[in-house]
Amino acid sequence: MKIGIIGAGFTGLSAGYNLVKDGHQVTIFEKDPHPGGLAIGYQEKGWEWSLEKHYHHWFTNDESVLRLAKDISYDVLIKRPRTSAYVNGTIYQLDSPLHVLSFPELPLFDRLRMSAVLASLRYNPYWQPLERINASTFLPKVMGEKAYQMIWEPLLVNKFGSYAGSVSLAWFWARIKKRTASLAYPKKGFLPFAQAVVAAIEKQGGKIHFSSEINELKDTAQVHLVVKHGKESTSYTFDRVIVTTPSFLFLKFALQLPESYKAKLAKLKGLGAINIVLRLKNDFFSDNTYWLSICDKNSPIMAIVEHTHFMDKKYYNNEHLVYLGNYLPHTHRYFTLNKTELLKEYDQYLRKINPSYEKSLIGFEMFQAPFAQPVIPVNYSKMLPPFETPLAHVFLANIEQVYPWDRGTNYAVELGESIARIITKQS
Ligand SMILES: Cc1cc2nc3c(=O)[nH]c(=O)nc-3n(C[C@H](O)[C@H](O)[C@H](O)COP(=O)(O)OP(=O)(O)OC[C@H]3O[C@@H](n4cnc5c(N)ncnc54)[C@H](O)[C@@H]3O)c2cc1C
């Protein structure tokens, strides 16, 4: 079959890779000049490797994406970087049961209680009963108010803002269940990895058009796409089309969709992401922390991630690279600030953690993604859009259908595999 795919993020790339292997004629359209979507990377002058615009790693149990890397003979590095939490103005390593049990900010009883809750979630295989429960009502009841208010409430609030109270326990379960202490990373970065998948697709006859944005999709006996490349527009026709963009973008270019379906998709809520990447001459964290969760509801930053405490700084011209991460509604005023104004918002807080970081600043960049994190409320399975859409030859496979797992490139690859299987079965 002749198949068009909208988007060269990991869902589109995985769908394309599997469909060309199944013998289909595949064409992928990507509005950006490079593949990778939310996991896209960039490279400063003098760097040997590229860096993701938004921090990225894999867990060692991210089987689908690790299998894809193996399939195309792409090297993956595995390391065990330090994960910490910032609590009451101090950084605590908190990445093993032993660290949780010896965490000095909580009395022993609360530590034991919290450890028992985390362990029971981790070893529970059933997410379905949990999706009916609200994380913010369940967690303080079972692990105790003290532990919840000190660690988990600030994390939920910093990540989901005004949606924090509606997040389902199934989302929390997925985060605890999938976490591994060791992490994986594609050698040279996610961009070269995405480019290697593109090369594998092209080798089998697939086509990828970059800087090509879908402006219009119409389904009659076949699917017609109007694609904008620069100032030109071209029409293409396919037997099947897979849409991998977030749902709100699908609604923009598929005007034929019935109102009832549009209303259903419009109920799905999501947050945008803003990341600043600092390039420093020296370490930001003196204790080799890679990931710092900020357990403070008043912090202007959600997490600080020192990438070069995971991957060696030698690949980045010996620069120390640090993300200042935030998830926010796309209407938040931070989205209107330029990079200097945003860093100014963070500056005072950053100085509390590293008073002299600014002296070692080489430069910094800011990256924004208007839709980056779906909000998963209770009973999300009832809201989950199916792959099939009201348009007979058009399928939806996007970040909002990754459930019960939290979004990630592993699940994007899994989604691409599932949609390819469905289409191949129909052919
Ligand atoms: C801050 C942050 C941190 C993250 N951390 C991790 C992590 O550590 N590990 C991990 O595995 N994942 C992580 N993720 C999630 C991961 O990046 C996503 O889940 C995954 O990349 C989603 O892939 P996708 O292909 O489904 O969607 P996307 O990556 O969004 O791909 C959709 C593609 O469609 C293109 N597009 C949109 N509109 C059009 C149009 N009209 N025409 C043509 N093309 C169009 C877009 O440019 C994009 O390339 C993170 C994400 C963010 C934002």
The ligand as an ORCA input file, in Angstrom:
! r2SCAN-3c Opt
* xyz 0 1
  C      11.142     17.966     28.369
  C      10.982     16.601     27.798
  C      11.718     15.550     28.337
  C      11.563     14.265     27.847
  N      12.335     13.273     28.361
  C      12.318     12.052     27.782
  C      13.245     11.061     28.164
  O      14.084     11.272     29.043
  N      13.195      9.857     27.540
  C      12.301      9.594     26.545
  O      12.325      8.519     25.979
  N      11.381     10.520     26.180
  C      11.373     11.728     26.770
  N      10.483     12.691     26.370
  C       9.325     12.317     25.530
  C       9.654     12.039     24.108
  O      10.423     13.060     23.541
  C       8.325     11.917     23.353
  O       7.473     11.046     24.023
  C       8.507     11.351     21.977
  O       9.572     11.979     21.321
  C       7.220     11.513     21.194
  O       7.409     11.143     19.864
  P       6.254     11.309     18.805
  O       6.808     10.924     17.504
  O       5.043     10.591     19.284
  O       5.856     12.844     18.851
  P       6.717     14.097     18.426
  O       8.118     13.913     18.836
  O       5.978     15.282     18.917
  O       6.670     14.044     16.829
  C       5.666     14.633     16.067
  C       6.339     15.223     14.832
  O       5.348     15.788     13.996
  C       5.890     16.942     13.399
  N       4.765     17.772     12.928
  C       3.867     18.491     13.664
  N       2.962     19.092     12.867
  C       3.279     18.735     11.600
  C       2.699     19.032     10.336
  N       1.603     19.790     10.207
  N       3.284     18.516      9.223
  C       4.402     17.736      9.325
  N       4.989     17.421     10.499
  C       4.428     17.903     11.627
  C       6.677     17.572     14.528
  O       7.630     18.502     14.056
  C       7.313     16.337     15.163
  O       8.569     16.050     14.606
  C      10.629     13.996     26.813
  C       9.906     15.048     26.260
  C      10.095     16.341     26.730
  C       9.348     17.455     26.093
*
